[in-house]
Amino acid sequence: MRTPSSLLSAFRPQVQERLYEFYEELRSADDLFWDRRTGAWIATGHAVVSSAAGAPGLSSVRYPDIEAVPEELRPLARVLSRQMLYNDVPDHPRLRALISRAFAPRAVATLRARIVEAVDRIITRAAPTGRMDIVADLARPLPLTIICDLLDVPEADRAAVAAWSEPVAEAIGNSRLDADRNREASQSMAEMLAYLRELLTRQGTPPTPGTLRATVTDQAGDSDSDQDLDELLANCALLLIAGHETTTHFIGNATLALLRNPDAAGQLRDRPDLMPAAVEELLRYDAPVQLMLRRARHDLDLAGREIAEGQTVLLVGGAANRDPAVFPDPHVLDFERSNSGGRHMAFGHGPHFCLGAALARLEGEIVLEALLSRLPGLRLADTEPPQWQRSLNFRGLTRLEVAFTPA
């Protein structure tokens, strides 16, 4: 068996464009291997990724020793360590319960009219022009609007929320930032937390009933200590960042996949009943989140390898989603693929399955239906090719220029 390349090669722009071919090369060499450059085990096969994602011997704690983190990143690391994403039992289910009611399917369904309204406004504005940057004009503002509506963030504050989110998301998705950018991420998180603290304790404007702010404000009032409130704030910050960054990437990735597969786009245009299955297949095909990080609690066996206590295991969900052992012809976009929605790793797996999955699916369905039905002749514009952001964890476009017949 030949020695696989390092996962760090995925940082290269030329590899980002052929990312799934690169994953196939890694997996065909070894579906679980030690990567000396990252200092971590890399899991690429579906069987090992899915089994490890919820394995009790593997921890989701990202920063087990805050003092070992670079000084300029420690303030951010301390906040992340209070978020549900980077906690295990018993803290994880407790933290998740703080805000899970806002993302129950029934609660998400009430947002449909708001999402349709927001998409309609964006499409109506773009339709006469015949051109659009899917990322800047649609994929970025829409999820931010919806998650801010959910948290009851006033319109005037949303630009600031977006500005704070970007450096934090970059730090979460990229462990190779320089000191200045790590410092910027920590500062942005501090400013977001200060804003959320003021928002949740604001006396002059009561929260809109039914919003997450209303729920969290009640919980904040019932909190027994500043630590309880800090946990609420940290997890609200997680929602603001992850809640729109990942959906932004999904909308961009899915649109690009449809434009590069016109037969599949035509099938979906003719058969809107396929939309739920199409969303699942598009999530499998090019997921917005590529990695899950786990750390060994103790020495353990994983897929026949001896993992030492404290070693990191990077679960490459994007590679697992293209594993031919589970998805025949994995590089083909197939909206009639059987049961892919129950097996892809786009929303993670196990106890940390994405809390916002129902909301992301709903936004995806509404956006893709609008693009296919309201923008005739939709195609890639004859400008610069699509550009991917530089990240191992998040898979997303920085720009996606399209053209269509003006209305």
Sequence and secondary structure as in RCSB ss.txt:
>XXXX:A:sequence
MRTPSSLLSAFRPQVQERLYEFYEELRSADDLFWDRRTGAWIATGHAVVSSAAGAPGLSSVRYPDIEAVPEELRP
LARVLSRQMLYNDVPDHPRLRALISRAFAPRAVATLRARIVEAVDRIITRAAPTGRMDIVADLARPLPLTIICDL
LDVPEADRAAVAAWSEPVAEAIGNSRLDADRNREASQSMAEMLAYLRELLTRQGTPPTPGTLRATVTDQAGDSDS
DQDLDELLANCALLLIAGHETTTHFIGNATLALLRNPDAAGQLRDRPDLMPAAVEELLRYDAPVQLMLRRARHDL
DLAGREIAEGQTVLLVGGAANRDPAVFPDPHVLDFERSNSGGRHMAFGHGPHFCLGAALARLEGEIVLEALLSRL
PGLRLADTEPPQWQRSLNFRGLTRLEVAFTPA
>XXXX:A:secstr
      GGGGGSHHHHHTHHHHHHHHHHH SEEEETTTTEEEE SHHHHHHHHT TTEE  S S GGGS GGGHH
HHHHHTTSGGG  TTHHHHHHHHHGGGGSHHHHHTTHHHHHHHHHHHHHHHTTTSEEEIIIIIITHHHHHHHHHH
HT  GGGHHHHHHHHHHHHHHHH TT  HHHHHHHHHHHHHHHHHHHHHHT SSS   TTSHHHHHHHHHHH SS
HHHHHHHHHHHHHHHHHHHHHHHHHHHHHHHHHHH HHHHHHHHH GGGHHHHHHHHHHHS SB EEEEEESS E
EETTEEE TT EEEEEHHHHTT TTTSSSTTS  TT TTGGGT  TT  GGG  TTHHHHHHHHHHHHHHHHHHS
TT EE SSS  EE S SSB  EEE EEE    
